[in-house]
Amino acid sequence: MRLAEFQNKAIEALAAVYPDSEARSIISLLIQERLGLPSYAPVTEPDREIETEQLEEDLERLLNNEPVQYVFGYAEFYGRRFRVTPDVLIPRPETEELVEAVLSSTAAAVHDPRILDLCTGSGCIAWTLALEIPDSTVVGVDISPKALAIARRQFSDPRVSFRRADVLKRLPLGNLGRFDIIVSNPPYVLESERTQMRRNVLDYEPELALFVPDDDPLKFYRALADIAKDHLGPGGYGIFEANSLFCGDIAELLKTNFIDINIIKDISGRDRFVSFRNAE
């Protein structure tokens, strides 16, 4: 099949699932990834003959609403590729801003900082902070053995380790000691918000990492605040990603034990993060 012919056919088919511009972007990525061709190839080489077996398999998965990141087996995050499967959330651009906030904080300048990433999932935050702060030591924690298996395989560095624990039960966190930085992107989507979400999220991404009950939206943040109280060292920096509806409530929750509490907006202008610092 000719390259331009496949592109046009695939875009037309995928437009039934995604908006036209998004369908075009996804098919462009598919051509680049599977054929190793530049994005402009369908324009400059429209009559190029291509093998379509793999492309057709990929297109079928995409038409079933499977996210392109799972089809490829990776997602881009902070300039690096991270392995992803339906056992872990696909990293979002907003979470890159959490990384930026940590890197711009004074805590990142601490000599040999110890960093704790709670609800680590794919490990994208833990690994990115470790690779961006070369003298750091990072511990990632998650309840899912499958997620931890993926997180451990992202890169290889003895400064980064992962352990299984349920942050809601706070076990076995007692022997971790103190950290200079504590971060978390916990589940925060309300059950009632399911109706606003696309099928490619609901059908494929892990519910365990997404949802909290409507009648207890702060369940993870109470646990995270307690862990931070015990494990954030003097002057240490913390930041949590959160549902924009509850950043104010989380800030109030943190005021009991922490100072310098700030609500930070994401790239869309929505409240998205709550940062704080332990007293000196």
MARDOBA-19039 format. One record per residue (C-alpha): residue in one letter; residue number from 1; x, y, z. Coordinates in nm, 3 decimals, decimal comma. Example, Ala and Ser with C-alpha at 12.3 -4.5 7.8 and 13.67 -1.06 7.14 Angstrom:
% residues 2
@aa = a | i = 1 | xx = 1,230 | yy = -0,450 | zz = 0,780
@aa = s | i = 2 | xx = 1,367 | yy = -0,106 | zz = 0,714
***
This chain:
% residues 280
@aa = m | i = 1 | xx = 0,000 | yy = 0,000 | zz = 0,000
@aa = r | i = 2 | xx = 0,116 | yy = 0,353 | zz = -0,072
@aa = l | i = 3 | xx = 0,209 | yy = 0,567 | zz = 0,228
@aa = a | i = 4 | xx = -0,038 | yy = 0,850 | zz = 0,158
@aa = e | i = 5 | xx = -0,314 | yy = 0,598 | zz = 0,092
@aa = f | i = 6 | xx = -0,261 | yy = 0,436 | zz = 0,432
@aa = q | i = 7 | xx = -0,242 | yy = 0,772 | zz = 0,607
@aa = n | i = 8 | xx = -0,569 | yy = 0,895 | zz = 0,458
@aa = k | i = 9 | xx = -0,747 | yy = 0,568 | zz = 0,527
@aa = a | i = 10 | xx = -0,622 | yy = 0,553 | zz = 0,886
@aa = i | i = 11 | xx = -0,712 | yy = 0,914 | zz = 0,965
@aa = e | i = 12 | xx = -1,062 | yy = 0,867 | zz = 0,825
@aa = a | i = 13 | xx = -1,113 | yy = 0,555 | zz = 1,036
@aa = l | i = 14 | xx = -0,970 | yy = 0,702 | zz = 1,356
@aa = a | i = 15 | xx = -1,175 | yy = 1,020 | zz = 1,321
@aa = a | i = 16 | xx = -1,468 | yy = 0,811 | zz = 1,439
@aa = v | i = 17 | xx = -1,294 | yy = 0,779 | zz = 1,777
@aa = y | i = 18 | xx = -1,098 | yy = 1,105 | zz = 1,812
@aa = p | i = 19 | xx = -1,140 | yy = 1,463 | zz = 1,690
@aa = d | i = 20 | xx = -0,993 | yy = 1,503 | zz = 1,342
@aa = s | i = 21 | xx = -0,683 | yy = 1,696 | zz = 1,452
@aa = e | i = 22 | xx = -0,605 | yy = 1,438 | zz = 1,721
@aa = a | i = 23 | xx = -0,661 | yy = 1,151 | zz = 1,479
@aa = r | i = 24 | xx = -0,414 | yy = 1,313 | zz = 1,236
@aa = s | i = 25 | xx = -0,158 | yy = 1,356 | zz = 1,513
@aa = i | i = 26 | xx = -0,189 | yy = 0,995 | zz = 1,628
@aa = i | i = 27 | xx = -0,153 | yy = 0,853 | zz = 1,276
@aa = s | i = 28 | xx = 0,148 | yy = 1,076 | zz = 1,218
@aa = l | i = 29 | xx = 0,306 | yy = 0,934 | zz = 1,533
@aa = l | i = 30 | xx = 0,220 | yy = 0,582 | zz = 1,419
@aa = i | i = 31 | xx = 0,396 | yy = 0,631 | zz = 1,086
@aa = q | i = 32 | xx = 0,701 | yy = 0,781 | zz = 1,253
@aa = e | i = 33 | xx = 0,724 | yy = 0,510 | zz = 1,519
@aa = r | i = 34 | xx = 0,658 | yy = 0,200 | zz = 1,310
@aa = l | i = 35 | xx = 0,818 | yy = 0,303 | zz = 0,980
@aa = g | i = 36 | xx = 1,095 | yy = 0,527 | zz = 1,109
@aa = l | i = 37 | xx = 0,988 | yy = 0,801 | zz = 0,872
@aa = p | i = 38 | xx = 0,969 | yy = 1,177 | zz = 0,936
@aa = s | i = 39 | xx = 0,631 | yy = 1,338 | zz = 0,988
@aa = y | i = 40 | xx = 0,646 | yy = 1,502 | zz = 0,644
@aa = a | i = 41 | xx = 0,707 | yy = 1,174 | zz = 0,457
@aa = p | i = 42 | xx = 0,344 | yy = 1,130 | zz = 0,343
@aa = v | i = 43 | xx = 0,376 | yy = 1,469 | zz = 0,171
@aa = t | i = 44 | xx = 0,721 | yy = 1,424 | zz = 0,019
@aa = e | i = 45 | xx = 0,689 | yy = 1,052 | zz = -0,057
@aa = p | i = 46 | xx = 0,315 | yy = 0,987 | zz = -0,098
@aa = d | i = 47 | xx = 0,368 | yy = 0,695 | zz = -0,339
@aa = r | i = 48 | xx = 0,621 | yy = 0,515 | zz = -0,121
@aa = e | i = 49 | xx = 0,523 | yy = 0,148 | zz = -0,086
@aa = i | i = 50 | xx = 0,497 | yy = 0,032 | zz = 0,276
@aa = e | i = 51 | xx = 0,424 | yy = -0,287 | zz = 0,467
@aa = t | i = 52 | xx = 0,102 | yy = -0,239 | zz = 0,660
@aa = e | i = 53 | xx = 0,061 | yy = -0,554 | zz = 0,869
@aa = q | i = 54 | xx = 0,192 | yy = -0,397 | zz = 1,192
@aa = l | i = 55 | xx = 0,023 | yy = -0,066 | zz = 1,114
@aa = e | i = 56 | xx = -0,313 | yy = -0,238 | zz = 1,064
@aa = e | i = 57 | xx = -0,276 | yy = -0,422 | zz = 1,396
@aa = d | i = 58 | xx = -0,197 | yy = -0,094 | zz = 1,569
@aa = l | i = 59 | xx = -0,487 | yy = 0,082 | zz = 1,401
@aa = e | i = 60 | xx = -0,726 | yy = -0,188 | zz = 1,518
@aa = r | i = 61 | xx = -0,612 | yy = -0,137 | zz = 1,877
@aa = l | i = 62 | xx = -0,651 | yy = 0,239 | zz = 1,841
@aa = l | i = 63 | xx = -1,001 | yy = 0,196 | zz = 1,702
@aa = n | i = 64 | xx = -1,084 | yy = 0,002 | zz = 2,019
@aa = n | i = 65 | xx = -0,993 | yy = 0,316 | zz = 2,216
@aa = e | i = 66 | xx = -0,662 | yy = 0,181 | zz = 2,341
@aa = p | i = 67 | xx = -0,431 | yy = 0,477 | zz = 2,413
@aa = v | i = 68 | xx = -0,148 | yy = 0,519 | zz = 2,165
@aa = q | i = 69 | xx = 0,101 | yy = 0,510 | zz = 2,454
@aa = y | i = 70 | xx = -0,005 | yy = 0,156 | zz = 2,542
@aa = v | i = 71 | xx = 0,007 | yy = 0,056 | zz = 2,175
@aa = f | i = 72 | xx = 0,367 | yy = 0,178 | zz = 2,154
@aa = g | i = 73 | xx = 0,454 | yy = 0,062 | zz = 2,506
@aa = y | i = 74 | xx = 0,598 | yy = 0,395 | zz = 2,612
@aa = a | i = 75 | xx = 0,505 | yy = 0,752 | zz = 2,700
@aa = e | i = 76 | xx = 0,713 | yy = 1,068 | zz = 2,680
@aa = f | i = 77 | xx = 0,771 | yy = 1,244 | zz = 3,010
@aa = y | i = 78 | xx = 1,013 | yy = 1,528 | zz = 3,075
@aa = g | i = 79 | xx = 1,216 | yy = 1,446 | zz = 2,764
@aa = r | i = 80 | xx = 1,248 | yy = 1,076 | zz = 2,837
@aa = r | i = 81 | xx = 1,064 | yy = 0,762 | zz = 2,734
@aa = f | i = 82 | xx = 0,896 | yy = 0,562 | zz = 3,009
@aa = r | i = 83 | xx = 0,756 | yy = 0,213 | zz = 2,974
@aa = v | i = 84 | xx = 0,380 | yy = 0,203 | zz = 3,020
@aa = t | i = 85 | xx = 0,121 | yy = -0,073 | zz = 3,022
@aa = p | i = 86 | xx = -0,238 | yy = -0,079 | zz = 3,149
@aa = d | i = 87 | xx = -0,087 | yy = -0,156 | zz = 3,492
@aa = v | i = 88 | xx = 0,024 | yy = 0,207 | zz = 3,526
@aa = l | i = 89 | xx = -0,121 | yy = 0,547 | zz = 3,449
@aa = i | i = 90 | xx = 0,004 | yy = 0,726 | zz = 3,141
@aa = p | i = 91 | xx = 0,210 | yy = 1,024 | zz = 3,263
@aa = r | i = 92 | xx = 0,038 | yy = 1,358 | zz = 3,201
@aa = p | i = 93 | xx = 0,197 | yy = 1,689 | zz = 3,099
@aa = e | i = 94 | xx = 0,061 | yy = 1,848 | zz = 3,418
@aa = t | i = 95 | xx = 0,274 | yy = 1,613 | zz = 3,627
@aa = e | i = 96 | xx = 0,584 | yy = 1,748 | zz = 3,455
@aa = e | i = 97 | xx = 0,497 | yy = 2,074 | zz = 3,632
@aa = l | i = 98 | xx = 0,521 | yy = 1,895 | zz = 3,966
@aa = v | i = 99 | xx = 0,875 | yy = 1,797 | zz = 3,869
@aa = e | i = 100 | xx = 0,948 | yy = 2,157 | zz = 3,766
@aa = a | i = 101 | xx = 0,822 | yy = 2,284 | zz = 4,103
@aa = v | i = 102 | xx = 1,053 | yy = 2,047 | zz = 4,288
@aa = l | i = 103 | xx = 1,353 | yy = 2,135 | zz = 4,072
@aa = s | i = 104 | xx = 1,297 | yy = 2,508 | zz = 4,125
@aa = s | i = 105 | xx = 1,257 | yy = 2,470 | zz = 4,502
@aa = t | i = 106 | xx = 1,542 | yy = 2,533 | zz = 4,742
@aa = a | i = 107 | xx = 1,513 | yy = 2,170 | zz = 4,852
@aa = a | i = 108 | xx = 1,659 | yy = 2,058 | zz = 4,519
@aa = a | i = 109 | xx = 1,977 | yy = 2,247 | zz = 4,605
@aa = v | i = 110 | xx = 2,030 | yy = 2,047 | zz = 4,924
@aa = h | i = 111 | xx = 2,345 | yy = 1,835 | zz = 4,913
@aa = d | i = 112 | xx = 2,257 | yy = 1,467 | zz = 4,853
@aa = p | i = 113 | xx = 1,881 | yy = 1,516 | zz = 4,895
@aa = r | i = 114 | xx = 1,667 | yy = 1,218 | zz = 4,990
@aa = i | i = 115 | xx = 1,339 | yy = 1,207 | zz = 4,795
@aa = l | i = 116 | xx = 1,025 | yy = 1,003 | zz = 4,867
@aa = d | i = 117 | xx = 0,769 | yy = 0,950 | zz = 4,588
@aa = l | i = 118 | xx = 0,442 | yy = 0,810 | zz = 4,722
@aa = c | i = 119 | xx = 0,200 | yy = 0,637 | zz = 4,481
@aa = t | i = 120 | xx = 0,484 | yy = 0,619 | zz = 4,231
@aa = g | i = 121 | xx = 0,304 | yy = 0,419 | zz = 3,958
@aa = s | i = 122 | xx = 0,530 | yy = 0,403 | zz = 3,652
@aa = g | i = 123 | xx = 0,805 | yy = 0,573 | zz = 3,851
@aa = c | i = 124 | xx = 0,813 | yy = 0,869 | zz = 3,611
@aa = i | i = 125 | xx = 0,840 | yy = 1,124 | zz = 3,893
@aa = a | i = 126 | xx = 1,090 | yy = 0,924 | zz = 4,096
@aa = w | i = 127 | xx = 1,319 | yy = 0,853 | zz = 3,804
@aa = t | i = 128 | xx = 1,296 | yy = 1,202 | zz = 3,657
@aa = l | i = 129 | xx = 1,391 | yy = 1,365 | zz = 3,987
@aa = a | i = 130 | xx = 1,678 | yy = 1,120 | zz = 4,033
@aa = l | i = 131 | xx = 1,811 | yy = 1,186 | zz = 3,684
@aa = e | i = 132 | xx = 1,766 | yy = 1,564 | zz = 3,711
@aa = i | i = 133 | xx = 1,926 | yy = 1,582 | zz = 4,059
@aa = p | i = 134 | xx = 2,239 | yy = 1,367 | zz = 4,013
@aa = d | i = 135 | xx = 2,339 | yy = 1,344 | zz = 4,381
@aa = s | i = 136 | xx = 1,991 | yy = 1,251 | zz = 4,505
@aa = t | i = 137 | xx = 1,863 | yy = 0,926 | zz = 4,652
@aa = v | i = 138 | xx = 1,504 | yy = 0,838 | zz = 4,565
@aa = v | i = 139 | xx = 1,255 | yy = 0,589 | zz = 4,709
@aa = g | i = 140 | xx = 0,931 | yy = 0,516 | zz = 4,523
@aa = v | i = 141 | xx = 0,637 | yy = 0,354 | zz = 4,699
@aa = d | i = 142 | xx = 0,327 | yy = 0,193 | zz = 4,551
@aa = i | i = 143 | xx = 0,067 | yy = -0,069 | zz = 4,647
@aa = s | i = 144 | xx = 0,068 | yy = -0,241 | zz = 4,306
@aa = p | i = 145 | xx = 0,332 | yy = -0,511 | zz = 4,246
@aa = k | i = 146 | xx = 0,275 | yy = -0,485 | zz = 3,871
@aa = a | i = 147 | xx = 0,330 | yy = -0,109 | zz = 3,874
@aa = l | i = 148 | xx = 0,646 | yy = -0,151 | zz = 4,081
@aa = a | i = 149 | xx = 0,780 | yy = -0,409 | zz = 3,836
@aa = i | i = 150 | xx = 0,745 | yy = -0,154 | zz = 3,557
@aa = a | i = 151 | xx = 0,892 | yy = 0,128 | zz = 3,767
@aa = r | i = 152 | xx = 1,202 | yy = -0,079 | zz = 3,849
@aa = r | i = 153 | xx = 1,265 | yy = -0,150 | zz = 3,481
@aa = q | i = 154 | xx = 1,258 | yy = 0,209 | zz = 3,358
@aa = f | i = 155 | xx = 1,628 | yy = 0,276 | zz = 3,409
@aa = s | i = 156 | xx = 1,914 | yy = 0,135 | zz = 3,613
@aa = d | i = 157 | xx = 2,063 | yy = 0,339 | zz = 3,896
@aa = p | i = 158 | xx = 2,150 | yy = 0,225 | zz = 4,252
@aa = r | i = 159 | xx = 2,034 | yy = 0,563 | zz = 4,385
@aa = v | i = 160 | xx = 1,672 | yy = 0,471 | zz = 4,304
@aa = s | i = 161 | xx = 1,477 | yy = 0,200 | zz = 4,483
@aa = f | i = 162 | xx = 1,115 | yy = 0,096 | zz = 4,507
@aa = r | i = 163 | xx = 0,911 | yy = -0,077 | zz = 4,772
@aa = r | i = 164 | xx = 0,559 | yy = -0,202 | zz = 4,809
@aa = a | i = 165 | xx = 0,336 | yy = -0,037 | zz = 5,069
@aa = d | i = 166 | xx = -0,020 | yy = 0,081 | zz = 5,114
@aa = v | i = 167 | xx = 0,008 | yy = 0,450 | zz = 5,201
@aa = l | i = 168 | xx = -0,340 | yy = 0,437 | zz = 5,352
@aa = k | i = 169 | xx = -0,209 | yy = 0,188 | zz = 5,608
@aa = r | i = 170 | xx = 0,135 | yy = 0,351 | zz = 5,629
@aa = l | i = 171 | xx = 0,307 | yy = 0,013 | zz = 5,632
@aa = p | i = 172 | xx = 0,592 | yy = -0,065 | zz = 5,603
@aa = l | i = 173 | xx = 0,710 | yy = 0,298 | zz = 5,601
@aa = g | i = 174 | xx = 0,839 | yy = 0,320 | zz = 5,958
@aa = n | i = 175 | xx = 1,202 | yy = 0,240 | zz = 5,872
@aa = l | i = 176 | xx = 1,244 | yy = 0,481 | zz = 5,582
@aa = g | i = 177 | xx = 1,383 | yy = 0,763 | zz = 5,791
@aa = r | i = 178 | xx = 1,367 | yy = 1,131 | zz = 5,698
@aa = f | i = 179 | xx = 1,351 | yy = 1,289 | zz = 5,355
@aa = d | i = 180 | xx = 1,433 | yy = 1,633 | zz = 5,217
@aa = i | i = 181 | xx = 1,158 | yy = 1,613 | zz = 4,954
@aa = i | i = 182 | xx = 0,827 | yy = 1,425 | zz = 4,953
@aa = v | i = 183 | xx = 0,611 | yy = 1,417 | zz = 4,641
@aa = s | i = 184 | xx = 0,293 | yy = 1,237 | zz = 4,541
@aa = n | i = 185 | xx = 0,045 | yy = 1,212 | zz = 4,258
@aa = p | i = 186 | xx = -0,219 | yy = 0,997 | zz = 4,432
@aa = p | i = 187 | xx = -0,563 | yy = 0,890 | zz = 4,306
@aa = y | i = 188 | xx = -0,786 | yy = 1,198 | zz = 4,307
@aa = v | i = 189 | xx = -1,058 | yy = 1,161 | zz = 4,043
@aa = l | i = 190 | xx = -1,407 | yy = 1,147 | zz = 4,194
@aa = e | i = 191 | xx = -1,622 | yy = 0,846 | zz = 4,110
@aa = s | i = 192 | xx = -1,886 | yy = 1,090 | zz = 3,984
@aa = e | i = 193 | xx = -1,637 | yy = 1,230 | zz = 3,732
@aa = r | i = 194 | xx = -1,632 | yy = 0,903 | zz = 3,538
@aa = t | i = 195 | xx = -1,899 | yy = 1,035 | zz = 3,303
@aa = q | i = 196 | xx = -1,665 | yy = 1,316 | zz = 3,195
@aa = m | i = 197 | xx = -1,381 | yy = 1,081 | zz = 3,100
@aa = r | i = 198 | xx = -1,298 | yy = 0,926 | zz = 2,765
@aa = r | i = 199 | xx = -1,322 | yy = 0,553 | zz = 2,702
@aa = n | i = 200 | xx = -0,948 | yy = 0,534 | zz = 2,633
@aa = v | i = 201 | xx = -0,897 | yy = 0,622 | zz = 3,002
@aa = l | i = 202 | xx = -1,186 | yy = 0,431 | zz = 3,156
@aa = d | i = 203 | xx = -1,134 | yy = 0,112 | zz = 2,955
@aa = y | i = 204 | xx = -0,756 | yy = 0,086 | zz = 2,986
@aa = e | i = 205 | xx = -0,595 | yy = 0,287 | zz = 3,266
@aa = p | i = 206 | xx = -0,591 | yy = 0,132 | zz = 3,617
@aa = e | i = 207 | xx = -0,886 | yy = 0,234 | zz = 3,831
@aa = l | i = 208 | xx = -0,678 | yy = 0,179 | zz = 4,143
@aa = a | i = 209 | xx = -0,460 | yy = 0,474 | zz = 4,046
@aa = l | i = 210 | xx = -0,744 | yy = 0,703 | zz = 3,940
@aa = f | i = 211 | xx = -1,051 | yy = 0,710 | zz = 4,160
@aa = v | i = 212 | xx = -1,153 | yy = 0,812 | zz = 4,510
@aa = p | i = 213 | xx = -1,504 | yy = 0,799 | zz = 4,659
@aa = d | i = 214 | xx = -1,717 | yy = 1,111 | zz = 4,634
@aa = d | i = 215 | xx = -1,783 | yy = 1,102 | zz = 5,008
@aa = d | i = 216 | xx = -1,411 | yy = 1,091 | zz = 5,100
@aa = p | i = 217 | xx = -1,208 | yy = 1,277 | zz = 4,836
@aa = l | i = 218 | xx = -0,922 | yy = 1,357 | zz = 5,079
@aa = k | i = 219 | xx = -0,861 | yy = 1,000 | zz = 5,197
@aa = f | i = 220 | xx = -0,516 | yy = 0,984 | zz = 5,039
@aa = y | i = 221 | xx = -0,417 | yy = 1,336 | zz = 5,141
@aa = r | i = 222 | xx = -0,482 | yy = 1,271 | zz = 5,509
@aa = a | i = 223 | xx = -0,256 | yy = 0,968 | zz = 5,487
@aa = l | i = 224 | xx = 0,006 | yy = 1,158 | zz = 5,287
@aa = a | i = 225 | xx = 0,002 | yy = 1,444 | zz = 5,539
@aa = d | i = 226 | xx = 0,057 | yy = 1,198 | zz = 5,824
@aa = i | i = 227 | xx = 0,345 | yy = 1,033 | zz = 5,640
@aa = a | i = 228 | xx = 0,499 | yy = 1,373 | zz = 5,566
@aa = k | i = 229 | xx = 0,466 | yy = 1,469 | zz = 5,933
@aa = d | i = 230 | xx = 0,675 | yy = 1,164 | zz = 6,029
@aa = h | i = 231 | xx = 0,918 | yy = 1,152 | zz = 5,737
@aa = l | i = 232 | xx = 0,978 | yy = 1,508 | zz = 5,611
@aa = g | i = 233 | xx = 1,294 | yy = 1,645 | zz = 5,764
@aa = p | i = 234 | xx = 1,341 | yy = 1,995 | zz = 5,909
@aa = g | i = 235 | xx = 1,303 | yy = 2,252 | zz = 5,631
@aa = g | i = 236 | xx = 1,196 | yy = 1,978 | zz = 5,391
@aa = y | i = 237 | xx = 0,977 | yy = 2,046 | zz = 5,087
@aa = g | i = 238 | xx = 0,660 | yy = 1,862 | zz = 4,989
@aa = i | i = 239 | xx = 0,422 | yy = 1,883 | zz = 4,695
@aa = f | i = 240 | xx = 0,109 | yy = 1,688 | zz = 4,604
@aa = e | i = 241 | xx = -0,083 | yy = 1,681 | zz = 4,278
@aa = a | i = 242 | xx = -0,458 | yy = 1,709 | zz = 4,337
@aa = n | i = 243 | xx = -0,807 | yy = 1,752 | zz = 4,201
@aa = s | i = 244 | xx = -0,861 | yy = 2,122 | zz = 4,137
@aa = l | i = 245 | xx = -1,183 | yy = 2,106 | zz = 4,339
@aa = f | i = 246 | xx = -1,000 | yy = 2,021 | zz = 4,660
@aa = c | i = 247 | xx = -0,667 | yy = 2,204 | zz = 4,659
@aa = g | i = 248 | xx = -0,803 | yy = 2,453 | zz = 4,913
@aa = d | i = 249 | xx = -0,917 | yy = 2,175 | zz = 5,144
@aa = i | i = 250 | xx = -0,579 | yy = 2,004 | zz = 5,117
@aa = a | i = 251 | xx = -0,404 | yy = 2,331 | zz = 5,198
@aa = e | i = 252 | xx = -0,618 | yy = 2,365 | zz = 5,511
@aa = l | i = 253 | xx = -0,536 | yy = 2,007 | zz = 5,606
@aa = l | i = 254 | xx = -0,162 | yy = 2,075 | zz = 5,578
@aa = k | i = 255 | xx = -0,172 | yy = 2,391 | zz = 5,788
@aa = t | i = 256 | xx = -0,185 | yy = 2,180 | zz = 6,104
@aa = n | i = 257 | xx = 0,177 | yy = 2,069 | zz = 6,070
@aa = f | i = 258 | xx = 0,343 | yy = 2,263 | zz = 5,789
@aa = i | i = 259 | xx = 0,431 | yy = 2,615 | zz = 5,674
@aa = d | i = 260 | xx = 0,473 | yy = 2,802 | zz = 5,343
@aa = i | i = 261 | xx = 0,168 | yy = 2,632 | zz = 5,194
@aa = n | i = 262 | xx = 0,097 | yy = 2,729 | zz = 4,833
@aa = i | i = 263 | xx = -0,161 | yy = 2,629 | zz = 4,574
@aa = i | i = 264 | xx = -0,003 | yy = 2,613 | zz = 4,228
@aa = k | i = 265 | xx = -0,195 | yy = 2,625 | zz = 3,902
@aa = d | i = 266 | xx = -0,132 | yy = 2,391 | zz = 3,608
@aa = i | i = 267 | xx = -0,078 | yy = 2,483 | zz = 3,242
@aa = s | i = 268 | xx = -0,455 | yy = 2,512 | zz = 3,198
@aa = g | i = 269 | xx = -0,484 | yy = 2,767 | zz = 3,478
@aa = r | i = 270 | xx = -0,649 | yy = 2,527 | zz = 3,721
@aa = d | i = 271 | xx = -0,546 | yy = 2,471 | zz = 4,079
@aa = r | i = 272 | xx = -0,345 | yy = 2,148 | zz = 4,056
@aa = f | i = 273 | xx = -0,070 | yy = 2,126 | zz = 4,317
@aa = v | i = 274 | xx = -0,029 | yy = 2,204 | zz = 4,684
@aa = s | i = 275 | xx = 0,324 | yy = 2,262 | zz = 4,808
@aa = f | i = 276 | xx = 0,442 | yy = 2,301 | zz = 5,166
@aa = r | i = 277 | xx = 0,749 | yy = 2,305 | zz = 5,383
@aa = n | i = 278 | xx = 0,835 | yy = 2,161 | zz = 5,720
@aa = a | i = 279 | xx = 0,939 | yy = 2,405 | zz = 5,989
@aa = e | i = 280 | xx = 1,312 | yy = 2,453 | zz = 6,035
***
